[in-house]
Amino acid sequence: MANGKIAWIIGGGSGIGAAVAHRLADAGWTVAISGRRVEKLEEVAKDRDIHPFPLDVTDGHAIADTIKSIVAAHGRIDLGLFSAAAWQPMEVGDYDFKKFHTIVDTNLLGVIRMANPLIAQLERQGGGQFAVIASVAGYFGLPRSAAYSSTKAALINLLETMRTELAPKNIKVRMIAPGFVKSELTDKNDFPMPFLMETDDAAKRIVDGLTGSDSFEIAFPRRMVWLMKTIRFLPYPVFFWLTAKMLPKEKGR
């Protein structure tokens, strides 16, 4: 049964974004989903109150136009969720500009492009939620993840600022930090992924957090979160000794 609330999910064509879209629609939300792959969006939207709005997050004008289109079609946006992400494992000591640019342009600048037009819409309608999927990988610098971890760390910092600044406008900023979740992105990984979660389990935790609490941080699984946060606060000599252990062993050793 419809509850009259409208959600917009960038990155809703696959992975966590698609699973969240399904759960919100099943809970009575009208859901707009955006992403580059039209066929994926249409597949997610099938048989539910889900509406595709194709979009490339590297195009700021398209983001603003998409917000206008969603509002024209559905009247408002109660929840904006950014779940698009770019990721690729990197070799130790590789800081190639092109690889960084691709990941930064999507993960960080995609959120920046969305921010002002979505905040303006939320402010016009009297408030709403601004949510972004960051990652526990943003809690500290992970070896072989320089580009991805740095974008997620930047998002956490940015969202902390936004939470304080936008609260007087009745805009609730939410930072979502999952651990390893089965997806097209994690399928690229060639290293152990502790506490690996099913996509739908992660989506349930996100939806429960977004609809059942006002907390800033929605982070899981708990054991992974506390492990990462503990490592973050270790003295640097211990921290660097430990992260050095995460480096792949050189051949012949």
C-alpha positions, 0 to 999 in steps of 0.5 A: 500500500502506497505511503505517499513518500517519494525516494530517489536512488542514484545507482539504483540499477544494480547492487545495493541501490537496486535492493534498497529500491525493491525494499522501499517499493515493497514498503509502500514508497514510490521510487525513482531510480537513476543510473547509466544502464537503461536496461538495468533500470528497467529490470529493477523497475519491473512489477513495482512502483519504481520509475527509471530516470536514466542519468550519468552522475558525471553530468551536473546539468543532467542531475539538476534536470532529473530532479526537476523531472522527478518532482514534475512527475511525483511532486517531491523527493522525501529521500535522496540516496546516492549509492553509485560507486566506482571501484577497482583494485589498484597495485601497491604504489600505483597512484595513476591519475586516470584511475583516480579521476574515474573513481573520484569523479563518480564517488565524490564529485557525483555527490557534490553535483547532486548536493545543491540542486537536491538540497534546494528541492528539499528546502523548498518542500520543507525538508527531507533526507539526504543520504549517501552510501560511503563505506567502512573503507573510509575509516582509514587508508587501506592498502591497494585502495588508495583512490576508493578509500580516499573518496569514501573518507572525503564523503564521511568528512563532507557528510559530517559537515552537512549534517550540522549545516543542514539540520536547521533546514529540516534536512537529515543527512545520513551517512551509510557505511557498509562493510563488504557486500556481494555486488558487481564491484566486490566481484572484482576483488582478489583478496579475502573479504571478512564478514561478506554480506548478502546484498539483500541483508545490507539493503534491509539494514539500510532501509531499517536505518533510514525509516526507523531512526534519525541517526547520522551513521548507519554502519554494519556489520557491527564486528567489521565496524568496530574492528575498523574504528579500533584500527583507526585510533591506534597509535601511528607506529602500531597502525602502520605496522598493522597495515603493512601486514595487509600488503600482498606478499612479494613473490618468492617470499 
